[in-house]
Amino acid sequence: MKQITDPLNLLQDPDLTVGRMMDIWPETIAVFMRHHMRCVGCPVRRFYTIAEACEVYGLSPAAFLREIRTVIV
């Protein structure tokens, strides 16, 4: 597991998983729910990257991460 020096830089990590994001920033769960993503409670969230989850749900990863930033900043 990578050490977090600046948590917001972690958003640039292509290997950031949905589960790790939710662990670090629980407030992001609301964004997943708003997009009707079933990642909350899904055991696969520990393995799926943000990009992979966005692909499954037909979302732009860049737009999704912009929205995520609004709830964690």
One Martini backbone bead per residue (centre of mass of N, CA, C, O) as a GRO file, in nm:
protein
   73
    1MET     BB    1   0.097   0.036   0.022
    2LYS     BB    2   0.068   0.360  -0.018
    3GLN     BB    3   0.185   0.647   0.088
    4ILE     BB    4   0.048   0.940   0.234
    5THR     BB    5   0.123   1.275   0.177
    6ASP     BB    6  -0.110   1.370  -0.033
    7PRO     BB    7  -0.426   1.289  -0.066
    8LEU     BB    8  -0.497   1.434  -0.341
    9ASN     BB    9  -0.278   1.281  -0.509
   10LEU     BB   10  -0.428   1.006  -0.507
   11LEU     BB   11  -0.626   1.079  -0.745
   12GLN     BB   12  -0.384   1.021  -0.964
   13ASP     BB   13  -0.403   0.725  -0.907
   14PRO     BB   14  -0.470   0.450  -1.111
   15ASP     BB   15  -0.483   0.237  -0.845
   16LEU     BB   16  -0.723   0.347  -0.720
   17THR     BB   17  -0.966   0.238  -0.521
   18VAL     BB   18  -1.279   0.241  -0.416
   19GLY     BB   19  -1.225   0.143  -0.126
   20ARG     BB   20  -1.001   0.342  -0.053
   21MET     BB   21  -1.161   0.597  -0.096
   22MET     BB   22  -1.383   0.532   0.118
   23ASP     BB   23  -1.186   0.512   0.357
   24ILE     BB   24  -1.064   0.803   0.339
   25TRP     BB   25  -1.356   0.917   0.196
   26PRO     BB   26  -1.673   0.878   0.297
   27GLU     BB   27  -1.810   1.124   0.142
   28THR     BB   28  -1.803   0.976  -0.149
   29ILE     BB   29  -2.053   0.795  -0.137
   30ALA     BB   30  -2.260   1.005  -0.240
   31VAL     BB   31  -2.158   1.001  -0.534
   32PHE     BB   32  -2.216   0.710  -0.596
   33MET     BB   33  -2.520   0.726  -0.533
   34ARG     BB   34  -2.595   0.952  -0.737
   35HIS     BB   35  -2.497   0.735  -0.977
   36HIS     BB   36  -2.596   0.441  -0.907
   37MET     BB   37  -2.367   0.299  -0.759
   38ARG     BB   38  -2.284  -0.038  -0.630
   39CYS     BB   39  -2.014  -0.008  -0.450
   40VAL     BB   40  -2.158  -0.006  -0.200
   41GLY     BB   41  -2.078  -0.317  -0.050
   42CYS     BB   42  -1.887  -0.420  -0.257
   43PRO     BB   43  -1.631  -0.654  -0.276
   44VAL     BB   44  -1.486  -0.533  -0.545
   45ARG     BB   45  -1.387  -0.246  -0.448
   46ARG     BB   46  -1.092  -0.354  -0.366
   47PHE     BB   47  -1.016  -0.385  -0.699
   48TYR     BB   48  -1.145  -0.144  -0.820
   49THR     BB   49  -1.108   0.110  -1.003
   50ILE     BB   50  -1.225   0.405  -1.091
   51ALA     BB   51  -1.214   0.358  -1.396
   52GLU     BB   52  -1.365   0.086  -1.393
   53ALA     BB   53  -1.627   0.187  -1.266
   54CYS     BB   54  -1.690   0.400  -1.481
   55GLU     BB   55  -1.711   0.204  -1.715
   56VAL     BB   56  -1.947   0.033  -1.608
   57TYR     BB   57  -2.129   0.322  -1.578
   58GLY     BB   58  -2.060   0.538  -1.808
   59LEU     BB   59  -1.823   0.722  -1.701
   60SER     BB   60  -1.625   0.987  -1.651
   61PRO     BB   61  -1.341   1.001  -1.477
   62ALA     BB   62  -1.286   1.306  -1.475
   63ALA     BB   63  -1.569   1.397  -1.382
   64PHE     BB   64  -1.583   1.227  -1.129
   65LEU     BB   65  -1.330   1.351  -0.987
   66ARG     BB   66  -1.437   1.635  -0.975
   67GLU     BB   67  -1.673   1.564  -0.790
   68ILE     BB   68  -1.507   1.446  -0.560
   69ARG     BB   69  -1.347   1.706  -0.491
   70THR     BB   70  -1.600   1.866  -0.378
   71VAL     BB   71  -1.617   1.668  -0.108
   72ILE     BB   72  -1.290   1.686  -0.007
   73VAL     BB   73  -1.231   2.018  -0.007
   0.00000   0.00000   0.00000
